[in-house]
Amino acid sequence: MTADAAHGTLLDRYSHALTGLFGPPQRALVSGSGVRVVDEDGREYVDLLAGIAVNSLGHAHPRLVAAVSEQAGRLMHVSNLFTSEPQVGLAEDLLRLSGAPAGSSVFFANSGSEANEAAFKLARRHGGEDPSGLRTRVIALEGAFHGRTMGALALTSKEAYRAPFEPLPGGVERIPGGDLDALQAALAPDAEGRTVAAVLLEPVQGEGGVHGWPAGYLAGVRAATREAGALMILDEVQSGIGRTGSWFAFQDPAVTGGDPVVPDAFTLAKGLGGGVPIGALVSVGSEVSALLRPGQHGTTFGGNPLAAAAARAVLATIEEEALLENVRRVGAALGDGLRAVDSVTEVRQYGLWLGVDLAADAVRPLPDAGPAPAVVRAALEGGWIVNATGPRTLRLAPPLILDEADARDFVAALPTILSAAGQPTENRGASL
């Protein structure tokens, strides 16, 4: 059987066995090491997406592999009737790294959507503490993405995601991001006297193309929510665990425009487990931690010893290998290099998290869907994994271990990739 036949057979098996929610896979990947992955035909790719900001230590990092192997040989899962050292230790690590005060606490889940579901419930419980019973509203931002489960979907902005599943959980209102006047207006009681339980937002919106906020906006949200008695909940699912060059984006001056902005709660997932599924809701302070009481929420797999051990290994490696500094240094070099490329009109860069906007005519002939999807395909043919978040926007979220040499190589390759993206499909491989 030829390599092409084997690949075709695997894609055919996929189409007959898996629910068609993601479209045909671009490649079948079989192994990886560091920032590189290899497909079943033996072709190698530099992974500048990291499983969409998940593989924070890259692929097959020895420390993560050892931690998972060792823990699997000892204890993989216990029910939530029990606890384990990895679970307790991980919670302590997150509270320490976030600077959370005494009385703060962590709830572990399995994904970002589940962490945001827990945050939604936290908001409902904050409303439930209002003796009037009128604190029922939750504010989210236009352009936000918080997940695909029903509660998280109600918080997500994109109509195409929400419409097939309506009616969704109610009480969610959307306002423009970056507009403190709009926030102040939304925080006022509505015509029925209902007030806001929580404002839930991303420090940087990743799904829409890595868009941050004007300097002072997050601090303004913090002040306004505190004055209104509403919770400020940050979705750090994609931005957390070193992605921006700080442990959490709310600590990062490049994100906040100044001092850290401490929320009442924040959610994590993606990079926390380095590829092992885990999510978390961190409640800041004893009052917020007390809102969710025994029996009001739960999970079977959340925080099990295997996932917690993996996450502890990720955090320890980031600390001991000085990866936050690496993220800042390499991210800045990558951003500067991309800004100098013809046809790149804007680069939004927060550590190793970049939104790269392309000129409308960056690809000739211009594809109907815009240049970015064509560039993603051409990049893959050339051995680079990136993705598009819109017709003209590329997103890069490489492993935190990316070095400057690979960053320079991608910048140097991008003009050739752009040229190849405008050629017929059958010619792209030769051109790269």
Secondary structure, DSSP 8 states (H G I E B T S, - for coil): --HHHHHHHHHHHHHHHS-SSS-S-S--EEEEEBTEEEETTS-EEEESSHHHHT-TT-BS-HHHHHHHHHHHTT-----TTS--HHHHHHHHHHHHHHT--TT-EEEEESSHHHHHHHHHHHHHHHHHT-TTS-EEEEEEETT----SSHHHHHH---HHHHGGG-S--S-EEEE-TT-HHHHHHHHS--TT--EEEEEEE-SSBTTTTSB---TTHHHHHHHHHHHHT-EEEEE-TTTTTTTTSSSSGGG-HHHHSSS----SEEEE-GGGTTTS--EEEEE-SHHHHTSS-TTS---SSTT-HHHHHHHHHHHHHHHHTTHHHHHHHHHHHHHHHHHTSTTEEEEEESSS-EEEEE-TTSSSS--TT-HHHHHHHHHHHTTEE-EEEETTEEEE---TT--HHHHHHHHHHHHHHHHHHTS-HHHHHHH-
